[in-house]
Every structure is written in structure tokens, then in C-alpha cells.
Amino acid sequence: MTQNVGVSFPALRAEHLFKHYGLLRAVNDVSLTVGVGETVALLGPSGCGKSTVLRCVAGLERPDEGRVEVGGRDVTALPPEARHVGLVFQDYALFPHLRVLGNVAYGPRMRGASRAEAEGRAREALALVGLEDLAGRRPHELSGGQAQRVALARAVATGSPLLLLDEPLSNLDEQLRARLRSDLRELFQRVKAGVLLVTHDQREALAVADRVAVMRSGRLVQVGEVPEVFAHPASAWVAAFLGHANILPCGNGTARLVSEEAVRLGEGDLLPVTARQATDTGTEVTALHPLGPLTLHLSAREAAGLEGDRLRLRVEEARVLTLPDDREVPA
């Protein structure tokens, strides 16, 4: 087979994947591309099929239909060890009998590297995640955050063109997750591999990914660059899942999305405030607007603008989105 000089292949191209479990269609015609050096978050609620997509890409499941290419190579029929992907699981899956260095060197060794070469690559990967000093520890001697970094280093050490991460931060407490989100983005930028990150956490996708693919009931319902998808969700269900609060039904199968960017505080009419609640970052209030009740998060400075039980605000109608209201469609 002759190589096409100058042709650049994506890290991943998955085309028309289907996967059934009995009568359940877990993955329904999913096509997805991850570019070299790009991070794509496959985002959706529990049970939507996103982990099944990842398992089909990794070779841990065989799709009923469809094709998987890694770096331009058709791997659809290959076992996991022949696909040249790096895997990070939710539980990290470190080998308890191996020290950290042995865990990280395992992938290169399985791909034919000498012990010295594998350990050299393992030390480089540990340095990337800031754990070069822990090479001699056992997995049970690591904190949750350290174990997560070792699992990442093990995936990176393989030199794979594609890294697959399945809910990599879900077992960590929120404070540690917040700190590691920025670390993940920096690491991915340095590694230059394509990354497919499966997550149910919108903040994780926003912080880490270049593009996001939103999944519902086995299908992709929106794919695009992260800021675009969050600012312009394709439907009311996507908007609600992404955390938008003010989605107001307006009939004929549509809804209005009043984003925070559409609200101008301190301008316009004084509107009644029917509820207020203190939060860690300020005050949450509900104001009665002609479009419908609006839930707003006010900073301490903005909350100072409350006039008794009234709040002055104006909605920029041009920035209100009208979306198909698919929230009641059976999942």
C-alpha cells in the first residue's frame, strides 16, 4: 500500500457506529472526528451511550455497524492492544503489584520497547504530570489525585496518537477536580495527541476541550467548538443539560432561552422579586419578567442593586434565542 505524501489523518475518525444490547440501541449512528492535538469532550447524562462509544473506539466493544480509524488506520476489527490508543479509566486500573514506574512503563514494554527505553519514556511521562519523584511508590501509597496522574502518564507513555479518557476525574472530590481541570488542558496541549474525553460534567468539558459533542439517548445532538455550543445550544434539552437556567416555553413546540448575556441589570423596569437565596458566590433571585420568571445569579455588588423586593433589569430581545423544545421527548 502506497502512502499519500503530505496527507494528514485525524487522530480518530469514527463513522456511523451502531451498538445494540438486545432491544436497547446504546449507540445510534454516531460519527465523530478528533484531530491531531485536539481535545473533544463527549458530553452527556448517565446512560446516554457515551462510554459505549469510547469502548467501541478502544476495541473493548465491537460495534454492530460502522468503522473506526486511528491515525488513518482502519482498526475496526483489531483487538485493543493492536489499536495504538492510550486508555485512562474511571477507576485508573493501576496494577497493584507494580510500582509507579512499572505501571507507566507497561504500555511501551507491551509494544516492543526494551526495558531501558520503556523506563525512559515512563520517566518522561511522569515528569509531564509532575510525579517523577514518586516512581518507586506502589499504587496503594498514592492519593486519588496522584493515582489519576499516574494513569494519565501511563497513557501518555505509549506514544499513542489517540488518548481515550472515561470520566477521569469523577472519583475525586470537587476541590481537586477543579484544580486538575486546568492541569489536564495544559497536559493535552503539551502531548500533542488527539484526546477523546468522556464526561457528564459540563464544567470539565468547558475547561478542557476544544470541541464538544453532546450525546442523548445514543445519538449525537450537537457538535461544535465549546464556546459556540454553550452560547448557541441546538435545542431546549441541550440548553438545560448545559446548565442554562432560563428556558421559557412559548408554545408551538418552541422555547425561549434567556441567557445571562441577554440580561442587563440596573437598566429598564423595576420587576418584582419572588424568591432569593444566598449562595457561596452571591445571591440567587427569581424576578418576574413579561417573558416569564427569570432566575439570576447576582454577585454581592449586583445584589446591592436590589430595591426591597424589586430588581431593575432589561432583557435584550435580540439576544433571546428561540429553540425547539424537545425536553419532553422520551429518552
N, C-alpha and C positions, 0 to 999 in steps of 0.2 A: 504493500500500500504506500503510495507516494504522499509525503507531507506537503501541504499547501504552504509555501513560504509566505510569511507575512500575515497569515490568518491567525487571529486571536480568538480563542474559545473562551466562553464563560466558565467560571468555576463549577457551576451547576446549571444544567438545563433539564427540567422535569416536564414531560409533555403528556397531557391527557391521562393522568393517573386515576385509576379506579381501584377501590378495595372494598370488598363486601365481607361481612361476618354473618352468615346466614341471610336473614332478610334485611339486616342493617347495612346501609350503604355508608360506610365510615368516611370514604374519600370518593368524591363525585366529580370527575373531570377536572382535576387540578393541574394547571400548568404554571410553572414558576421558574424564573431565571435568577441566578446570583452571579454578579460579575466578579472578576478578579479584584481583590481588595475591597469588595463591597460587603456590607453587613445588611442582611434582610431579616426583619423580625416577622415571624409567622405568628400572628396575634389572634387570640380568640378565647371564648369561655371554655371551661372544662367540658370535655366530651364532644367538641366540635370536629375532631379528626386531625388536629394539627400534629400531635405526636405520631399518629399513624403515617402521615406524610413523611415525617422525618425518618421513621423506621423503614419506609419503603425506599427512601433515598440511601439509607445506610446499608440496606440489604438484610435487615433484621426481619422484614416482612417482604413478601413477593407480591407486587401489585397484580390484580386480576387483568388489568389492561394498562397500557402506557409504556413510556420509555424514560430511562434515567441516564444522563450523560454527566460525567465528571471530567472537567478539563478537556472536553471534546471526545472523550472515550465512552462508548456505549457499555455501561456496567449493569444493565438491567438483569442479566442472567447470572451475574457474578456473585459469589459469597462475600460477606462483609470484609474479610481480610484481604480480598483482592481488589477492593474498590478505591483504596488510597484516600480514605477520608479519616479525619480526626474526630473522635466522639467524646462528648462530655455529658454524662448522665445526671439526672436529678440527684441520685444518691452517691455520685462521684465514682463508685465502683473501683476503689483502690484495692490493690492486692494486699491483704493484711500481713502476709509473710515476707513481703519485700520492703526494704527501706525506701525512702522517698526517691533517692537516685535510681534504684532499681525499677520502681514504678514508672518513672519518666523515661527511662532507657528502654523499657519493654517494647514499645512500638518500633523504634528503629531496629532493635535486635530481630524482631519478627519479620522485618523487611530486608534482612540480609546484611545489616551493618555489623562490623566487628564490635567486640566488646568495647574497645577503646574509642572507636568512632561513636558508638551509641551513647557511651557515658559522656563524651564531649558534647554531643548535641543535647543531652539531658541537662548538663550544667548550663549551657547557653539558654535553654528554655526556662530553667529555674531562675536564672538571672533576670530574664524578661519579666517574670512575675514577682521578683524581689524576694525569692526564697532560697538563694544559693547557700545560705548558712544552715539550712535545715535538711541538707541532702542525706544525712545519716539517721534521721528520725524514722520511727515506724508510724504508720497511719494513725494508730490509736493515741499517739502523742501529739497530734495536730488539733488545733481548734477548727471549728467549722469553716471559717474564712480561709485558713491555711490549706485545709483539705480541698476546698474549691479551687484554689490557685494551683495546687499540685495537679489536680485533674486537668486544668487548662494547660499547664506546662506539658503534661503527657500527650495531649492532643497536638500541641504546637510542635513538639519534638519529632513527630512523624514526618514533618516537612510536607504535609498533605496540602493540595491546592484548595481543599474544602474542609472547613470545620463545622461540625453539627453539634449544637448545644440544646439540650432538652431541659427547660426550666432550671438553669444552672444556679439561680440564686434563691429558689423557693424554700430551701431548708434553713435559710439564715434569718436572723432577726432583722427588723426593718432598718434599724440604725446601720447595721453592717451592710445590708443590701444597698442602701443609699450611697454608702462610701464606695462600694465596689462597682456600681454602675459606671462611674466616670473612669475607673481603672480599666474596665472591660473595653470601653471605647478606645482608650489610649493603646491598650494592648493590641486590639484588632488593627489599628492603623499602622502599628509597627510590624506586625507579622505579614501583612500584605496578602493573606489568604482570603478567599471568599468565606463568608460566615452565614450560616442559616441558624437563627436563634428562635427556638420555640418558647413562647411565653404567653401567660394570661394577663401580665402586668403592663398596663398602658404606660406607666412611668418608665419602666425598663425599656420598652420599645422606643419611647421618645428620647431617652438619654443615650441609647447605644446605637440604634440602627440608622442607616442611610435611607432605606425604604422599608415600608411596612406592607404586609399582605394580611388583610383582615379575613378571618375564616368563620363561617357559620354553617352548622349542620352539614359538614362535608364539602362545602363549596367555598371558593374564594369570592367574596362580595365586593372587595375594593383593594386595589394595589396601587401604590404610588409613593412619592417621596414623603417622608414623615411629616414635615410642616404642612404640605398640601392636604394630606388625608385628614389630619387633625383639624385643619381650618375649614375644609370643604368635604365633610362626610357625604357619602353617596346616598344615604337613607337615614330615616329616623332611628332605626335599630343600630346602625353603625355609630351615629352620634351619641346615643345613650350608652353604648358599650364603651366608647372612648371617654366617657365621663362628662359630657355636656349636660348641664342641669335643665336648661330652659327649652324644652321641646314641647310646643303647644299645638294640640290638634286644631285643625282648621277646616275639616270636612273634605269630602270627595277624595278620601284616601291620601290626604297630604297633611303635613305638619309644618309649623314654622320653627326654625332654630334661631333663638336669640342668644348669640354668643356674648361673652363678656366684652369683646371688642366692639360690639354694637351698642353698648350701654354707655351713656355719658352722664356721670354723676355730677351733681351741682348745677346742672342745666335743666331747662324745661319745667314741667309741672311738679308740684308737691303731691306725692302719692301716699296713700295710707300704707303703713307697715303693719302686717297682721301677725308676724312672728319674728322673734330674734333669739339668737343663741350664741353664746361666747364659744370661740374655738381657740386652738393653740396659736393661730396666726391673726386673729381679729374677731370679727362678728359676722355671723350668717343671718341674713334677714330675708323675709319674703315681702315683696312690695306688690300692691295691686295695680297692674297696668291694663289699659284697654285691650291689649293683645291677650292678656292672661296673667296669672300670678308669676312673678319673676323671683327666683332665688338667687341672691347675690352674696358674694364673699367680700366683706369690707375690711380694709386694713384699719388700724387704730386711727389713722388720720382721716380716712373716709368715714368711719363711724362717728367721728366728731361732727360730721355734717348732718346727722340726724336731728330733725327739729321735732322733738317729742316723739310721737308715733307717726311721723311723716318723713319722707325722703324725697329730695328733689332729683329727678333724673329724666333723661330723654333717651329714646331708642332711635337710632339711625335706621330708618326703614330700608334704606338701600343696602344695608349690611345684614338684614334679616334674610336667611335662606329658607326657601320653600322646598321641602323634601318629600319623597314618597314615604308614607307612614306604614312601614312593614313590621311594626313591633308586635302585632297580634298574629302574624303569620306563624303557623305551627312550626316548631323547630324540628 
